[in-house]
Amino acid sequence: MAVAVAAGTLRTCSGVFPAASGNHPLAGWRPLAPAAPAKLRLLSPALRVPRAASPAAVENGSSSNSNTVPTPKVIIDQDSDPDATIVEVTLGDRLGDLLDTMSALRNLGLNVVKASVCLDSSGKHNKFSITKSSTGRKIDDPELLEAVRLTIINNMLEYHPEASSQLAMGATFGLEPPTQVVDVDIATHIEIYDDGPERSLLVVESADRPGLLVDLVKIIADINITVQSGEFDTEGLLAKAKFHVSYRGRPLIKALQQVLANSLRYFLRRPTTEDASF
């Protein structure tokens, strides 16, 4: 496993999480690069999410008060690099042991071809460029992308149990479930915009849970809409997704936009059951 770490142990971030203002649904999002040729395909069988190699204590032997812990974030970016999937993890400046995370990703059949670390006011950002070992290309399977997301979150909570109550996944992987309950009706937002002559941009925000990425892609595919690329962010209790989508190589017409929005809204707002993708 070859890992190239950016020069210096720590560098200052530039443009990782730009400030945003206003109430526009895209406020706070980074601009998307042109969509990569690879499309997301539901191909892989159900994947078992590996846990961290071994439990680890929080630095200094005790957990910090949750009020002082930055909001944990995991970003899976399929747009920035045509050859690799970019994963960015943010949790303060104490996420020092990255070898366990890299080992867990390797167990999923992935290579970390490049890694870098930077620090800004929002926390410490660990960024990985990941490819599939079998092909040397970026990940095109939503089930594998979701396994990557859950693996990283599980590993984060092994080393930072104090973040458990700040993540929706704390109820699944952590020691302490979230104290705050998200109102799905209020938290769910779906917007669709024209994004050039060949695609539309779908923006989804809702309460997070295991398997959400796979389910979103499946719902979109069930309407015969193609997911070209996108970004999936885990931010505390919420999941935020941006997908470049098209229908037969064209942007979605208004009627199809409405069908897609209604299908996603119905799925995201329905009562949760014990059945899940993971």
Buried (B, 14 or more C-beta within 10 A) or exposed (E): EEBEEEEEEEBEBEEBBEEEEEEEBBEBBBEBBEBBEBBBBEEBEEBEBBBBBEEBEBBEEEBBEEEEBBBBBBBBBBBBBBEBBBBBBBBBEBBEBBEBBBBBBBEBBBBBBBBBBBBBEBBBBBBBBBBBEEEEBBBBBBBBBBBBBBBBBBBBBBBBBBBBBBBBBBBBBBEBBBEEEBEBEEBBBBBBEEBEEEBBBBBBBBBBBBBBBBBBBBBBBEBEBBBBBBBBBBBBBBBBBBBBBBBEEEBBEEEBBEBBBEBBBEBBEEEEEEEEBB
